[in-house]
Amino acid sequence: MRLRLVPQQTNFDFFKYARATFGASIVAVIASIAIWLSVGLNFGIDFLGGTTIRTDSSVVVDVGEYRAALDPLNLGDVVISEVFDPTFDDDQFVATVRIQAQEGAEAVTPEVITAIQAALRDAIDPDMTFPSIESVGPKVSGELIQTAVIAVLASLGAILVYIWLRFEWQFSVGAVAALIHDVILTIGVFSLFQIRFDLATIAALLTIVGYSINDTVVIFDRLRENLIKYKQRALRDVMNLSANETLSRTLVTSGTTLIALIALLVLGGDVIRGFVFAIAWGVVVGTYSSIYVAKNVVLMIGVKRDWSKPSDGGGASGTQFANIDA
């Protein structure tokens, strides 16, 4: 017996409150931008600059103990992670401690580094060594921010072109509007709760873009088939039918993904928490935007349907789509 999250056939009217849901999305985007501009993002070391200290000890790395040893120093953003390498000895345990640049300095000062080393030796291992100390200045951090913005914009541009070729321009506008909605809302949440924003978050944003567009394309593909099959139905009705026919697939995909992400969010630790939260939030808003943003945009713009073309088998070519394979 197969488990079903939703009945095999549903008849939900997803567009009964199309203007209200689309209006709510617009308000959420504007609010996210306002919060972003007024509060700002809590940039991590990748974007602010800082220092990475590599530790080498005979004591097993316990991230909690390392963090407790450094807390009294009030260093701000500190990222601690264990390093694994098959060339290490059995009694060799290596970690990296990343500290953000202190206020008024481009990197961590020598005095602060000395205090960090002393704190770790006192709390963890008196014989701990520090094989390498590397600093990232604000210039490199600025280049990372620029590269991250370019990466996100380039992905949105590539998706716009692909959807345009695969379907029609109305569909590409709807898809990109949904992606921009997802990215801005994610940035707004990170700004509102001051969650650390670093390169891992940028990777999460790109993952959200890929996940959201995949869900959108599935529904668009079914919509295209139904527009050909049901030429005489109103566009709103065909879109409702397409959303209902793909509802089970959407909920199963989103639900199983969220289960794994929630487990990582609870058990994964501080190092990946921001990354996992961004993806989990993106799955939720991405599922919502696939219907209530992307499809709303297409519904409002309309789709050109050529009634002059003859039927092709069971149904006529009800829309002028580019005949390009995915």
C-alpha positions as CSV (number, residue, x, y, z in Angstrom):
1,M,0.0,0.0,0.0
2,R,1.5,3.3,-1.1
3,L,1.5,6.3,1.2
4,R,-0.2,9.4,-0.3
5,L,0.2,12.9,1.2
6,V,-2.6,14.1,-0.9
7,P,-5.4,12.4,-2.8
8,Q,-4.7,11.2,-6.3
9,Q,-7.1,13.7,-7.7
10,T,-7.6,17.1,-6.2
11,N,-9.5,20.2,-7.3
12,F,-8.1,23.1,-5.2
13,D,-8.7,26.6,-6.6
14,F,-5.2,27.9,-6.2
15,F,-6.0,31.2,-8.0
16,K,-9.2,32.1,-6.1
17,Y,-7.3,34.8,-4.3
18,A,-4.6,35.4,-6.9
19,R,-4.4,39.2,-6.4
20,A,-4.3,38.8,-2.6
21,T,-1.5,36.3,-2.7
22,F,0.5,38.1,-5.3
23,G,0.0,41.4,-3.4
24,A,1.2,39.7,-0.2
25,S,4.3,38.5,-2.0
26,I,5.0,42.1,-3.2
27,V,4.6,43.4,0.3
28,A,7.0,40.7,1.6
29,V,9.6,41.6,-1.0
30,I,9.3,45.3,-0.2
31,A,9.6,44.7,3.5
32,S,12.6,42.4,3.0
33,I,14.4,45.1,1.0
34,A,13.5,47.7,3.7
35,I,14.9,45.5,6.4
36,W,18.0,44.7,4.4
37,L,18.7,48.4,3.8
38,S,18.0,49.6,7.3
39,V,19.4,46.8,9.4
40,G,22.0,45.3,7.0
41,L,23.4,41.8,6.8
42,N,25.5,40.1,9.5
43,F,28.5,39.4,7.2
44,G,30.8,36.6,8.2
45,I,34.6,36.4,8.0
46,D,34.5,35.8,4.2
47,F,33.0,39.2,3.6
48,L,34.5,41.2,6.5
49,G,38.0,40.0,6.5
50,G,39.7,38.2,9.4
51,T,42.3,35.7,10.5
52,T,42.5,31.9,10.3
53,I,44.6,30.1,12.9
54,R,45.4,26.4,12.4
55,T,45.9,24.4,15.6
56,D,47.7,21.1,16.1
57,S,47.2,19.1,19.2
58,S,47.3,15.6,20.7
59,V,43.8,16.1,22.3
60,V,40.7,15.3,20.4
61,V,39.0,18.4,18.9
62,D,35.9,19.4,20.8
63,V,34.3,22.4,19.1
64,G,32.4,23.3,22.2
65,E,35.5,23.4,24.4
66,Y,37.3,25.5,21.8
67,R,34.4,28.0,21.7
68,A,34.1,28.1,25.5
69,A,37.9,28.9,25.8
70,L,37.5,31.8,23.4
71,D,34.2,33.3,24.5
72,P,35.8,35.4,27.3
73,L,37.9,37.2,24.7
74,N,34.8,38.7,23.0
75,L,36.2,38.1,19.5
76,G,32.9,38.4,17.6
77,D,32.3,36.0,14.8
78,V,34.4,32.8,15.4
79,V,34.1,29.7,13.2
80,I,35.8,26.5,14.5
81,S,36.1,23.4,12.4
82,E,38.1,20.2,12.6
83,V,40.4,19.3,9.8
84,F,40.7,15.6,8.6
85,D,43.6,14.3,6.6
86,P,44.7,10.7,6.0
87,T,48.4,11.8,6.5
88,F,47.8,12.8,10.1
89,D,49.2,10.6,12.9
90,D,46.8,8.7,15.1
91,D,47.4,11.1,17.9
92,Q,47.3,14.3,15.8
93,F,44.2,16.4,15.9
94,V,44.0,19.6,13.8
95,A,41.4,22.4,13.8
96,T,41.0,25.8,12.2
97,V,39.9,28.8,14.2
98,R,38.6,31.7,12.1
99,I,38.2,35.1,13.7
100,Q,36.6,38.2,12.1
101,A,38.7,41.3,11.8
102,Q,38.4,43.4,15.0
103,E,36.9,46.9,14.9
104,G,39.3,49.5,13.5
105,A,41.8,46.9,12.2
106,E,42.1,45.1,8.8
107,A,42.9,41.8,10.5
108,V,43.3,40.3,14.0
109,T,46.2,42.0,15.7
110,P,49.3,40.2,17.0
111,E,48.2,40.9,20.6
112,V,44.8,39.2,20.0
113,I,46.5,36.2,18.3
114,T,48.7,35.8,21.4
115,A,45.7,35.9,23.7
116,I,43.9,33.3,21.6
117,Q,46.9,31.0,21.7
118,A,47.2,31.3,25.4
119,A,43.5,30.7,26.0
120,L,43.6,27.5,23.9
121,R,46.7,26.2,25.5
122,D,45.3,26.8,29.0
123,A,41.9,25.2,28.3
124,I,42.7,22.5,25.8
125,D,46.4,21.4,25.6
126,P,49.5,23.1,27.0
127,D,51.5,21.6,24.1
128,M,49.2,22.8,21.4
129,T,51.1,24.3,18.4
130,F,49.9,26.8,15.7
131,P,51.4,25.7,12.3
132,S,49.9,28.6,10.3
133,I,48.2,31.9,10.7
134,E,46.6,33.5,7.6
135,S,44.7,36.8,7.3
136,V,42.1,38.0,4.8
137,G,42.0,41.8,4.3
138,P,39.0,43.9,3.3
139,K,40.2,44.1,-0.3
140,V,39.9,40.4,-0.8
141,S,36.5,40.4,1.1
142,G,35.2,43.1,-1.3
143,E,36.2,41.0,-4.3
144,L,34.3,38.0,-2.7
145,I,31.1,40.1,-2.3
146,Q,31.4,41.3,-5.9
147,T,31.9,37.7,-7.2
148,A,29.0,36.4,-5.1
149,V,26.6,39.0,-6.5
150,I,27.8,38.2,-10.1
151,A,27.2,34.5,-9.5
152,V,23.6,35.0,-8.3
153,L,22.8,37.5,-11.1
154,A,24.4,35.2,-13.8
155,S,22.3,32.2,-12.6
156,L,19.1,34.3,-12.8
157,G,20.0,35.5,-16.3
158,A,20.8,32.0,-17.5
159,I,17.5,30.7,-16.2
160,L,15.7,33.6,-17.9
161,V,17.2,32.6,-21.3
162,Y,16.5,28.9,-20.8
163,I,12.9,29.3,-19.8
164,W,12.4,31.7,-22.7
165,L,13.7,29.2,-25.2
166,R,12.0,26.2,-23.5
167,F,8.6,27.8,-23.2
168,E,7.6,31.4,-24.0
169,W,8.7,34.8,-22.7
170,Q,5.7,35.1,-20.4
171,F,6.9,31.9,-18.6
172,S,10.4,33.2,-18.3
173,V,9.2,36.4,-16.7
174,G,7.1,34.5,-14.2
175,A,10.0,32.1,-13.4
176,V,12.5,34.8,-12.8
177,A,10.1,36.8,-10.8
178,A,9.6,33.8,-8.5
179,L,13.4,33.4,-8.1
180,I,13.9,37.0,-7.3
181,H,11.1,36.7,-4.7
182,D,12.8,33.7,-3.1
183,V,16.3,35.3,-3.0
184,I,15.1,38.6,-1.6
185,L,12.9,37.0,1.1
186,T,15.8,34.8,2.1
187,I,18.1,37.9,2.4
188,G,15.4,39.7,4.3
189,V,15.1,36.8,6.9
190,F,18.9,36.7,7.3
191,S,18.9,40.5,7.9
192,L,16.0,40.4,10.3
193,F,17.4,37.7,12.5
194,Q,21.0,38.7,11.9
195,I,22.0,35.2,10.9
196,R,25.6,35.0,9.7
197,F,25.9,35.7,6.0
198,D,29.0,34.2,4.4
199,L,30.1,32.2,1.3
200,A,28.1,29.2,2.5
201,T,25.0,31.3,2.4
202,I,25.7,32.3,-1.2
203,A,26.0,28.6,-2.0
204,A,22.6,28.1,-0.3
205,L,21.1,30.9,-2.4
206,L,22.3,29.2,-5.6
207,T,20.9,25.9,-4.3
208,I,17.5,27.6,-3.7
209,V,17.5,29.0,-7.2
210,G,18.1,25.6,-8.7
211,Y,15.5,23.9,-6.4
212,S,12.8,26.5,-7.0
213,I,13.2,26.6,-10.8
214,N,13.0,22.8,-10.9
215,D,9.6,22.9,-9.2
216,T,8.5,25.7,-11.4
217,V,9.5,24.0,-14.7
218,V,7.6,20.8,-13.7
219,I,4.4,22.7,-13.3
220,F,5.1,24.8,-16.5
221,D,5.7,21.6,-18.5
222,R,2.3,20.2,-17.3
223,L,0.7,23.6,-18.1
224,R,2.0,23.5,-21.6
225,E,0.7,20.0,-22.2
226,N,-2.7,21.0,-20.8
227,L,-2.9,24.2,-22.9
228,I,-2.5,22.1,-26.0
229,K,-5.0,19.5,-24.7
230,Y,-7.7,21.9,-23.5
231,K,-7.7,24.7,-26.0
232,Q,-11.2,26.0,-25.1
233,R,-10.7,26.2,-21.4
234,A,-9.8,29.5,-19.7
235,L,-6.2,30.0,-18.9
236,R,-7.0,30.2,-15.1
237,D,-8.8,26.9,-15.2
238,V,-6.0,25.2,-17.1
239,M,-3.4,26.5,-14.6
240,N,-5.5,25.3,-11.7
241,L,-5.7,21.8,-13.3
242,S,-1.9,21.7,-13.9
243,A,-1.1,22.8,-10.3
244,N,-3.5,20.1,-9.0
245,E,-2.0,17.4,-11.2
246,T,1.5,18.1,-9.9
247,L,0.5,18.8,-6.3
248,S,1.4,15.3,-5.0
249,R,4.9,15.4,-6.6
250,T,5.5,18.9,-5.2
251,L,4.5,18.0,-1.7
252,V,6.5,14.8,-1.7
253,T,9.6,16.4,-3.0
254,S,9.4,19.4,-0.6
255,G,8.4,17.3,2.3
256,T,11.2,14.7,2.1
257,T,13.7,17.5,1.5
258,L,12.5,19.4,4.6
259,I,12.7,16.3,6.8
260,A,16.4,15.9,5.9
261,L,17.1,19.6,6.3
262,I,15.3,19.8,9.7
263,A,17.5,16.9,11.0
264,L,20.6,18.7,9.8
265,L,19.4,22.0,11.4
266,V,18.8,20.3,14.8
267,L,21.8,17.9,14.8
268,G,24.3,19.4,12.3
269,G,25.9,21.9,14.6
270,D,26.8,25.6,14.4
271,V,29.1,25.4,11.4
272,I,26.4,24.5,8.9
273,R,23.4,25.9,10.6
274,G,23.2,29.1,8.5
275,F,23.6,27.1,5.3
276,V,20.9,24.6,6.2
277,F,18.5,27.2,7.4
278,A,18.8,29.1,4.2
279,I,18.0,26.0,2.1
280,A,15.1,25.0,4.4
281,W,13.6,28.5,4.2
282,G,14.2,28.5,0.4
283,V,12.4,25.1,0.0
284,V,9.3,26.6,1.7
285,V,9.2,29.9,-0.1
286,G,10.3,28.2,-3.4
287,T,7.3,25.8,-3.2
288,Y,5.0,28.8,-2.5
289,S,6.4,31.0,-5.2
290,S,6.2,28.3,-7.9
291,I,2.4,28.7,-7.9
292,Y,1.6,32.0,-6.2
293,V,4.3,34.1,-7.9
294,A,5.4,32.4,-11.1
295,K,1.9,31.3,-12.1
296,N,0.3,34.5,-11.0
297,V,2.6,36.5,-13.2
298,V,1.8,34.2,-16.2
299,L,-1.9,34.5,-15.4
300,M,-1.8,38.3,-15.3
301,I,0.3,38.6,-18.5
302,G,-1.6,36.0,-20.4
303,V,-0.3,33.4,-22.9
304,K,-0.8,33.7,-26.7
305,R,-2.9,30.8,-27.9
306,D,-3.1,30.3,-31.7
307,W,-6.5,28.9,-32.5
308,S,-5.8,28.8,-36.3
309,K,-3.5,25.8,-36.0
310,P,-5.0,22.4,-36.8
311,S,-5.2,19.7,-34.2
312,D,-2.2,17.4,-33.7
313,G,-3.5,14.0,-32.8
314,G,-5.7,14.2,-29.6
315,G,-5.3,17.9,-29.2
316,A,-4.3,20.9,-31.2
317,S,-1.3,23.1,-30.7
318,G,-3.0,25.5,-28.4
319,T,0.0,27.6,-27.7
320,Q,2.9,29.0,-29.7
321,F,5.9,27.5,-27.8
322,A,9.4,27.3,-29.1
323,N,9.9,23.7,-30.3
324,I,13.1,23.1,-28.3
325,D,13.9,20.1,-26.3
326,A,15.0,20.5,-22.7
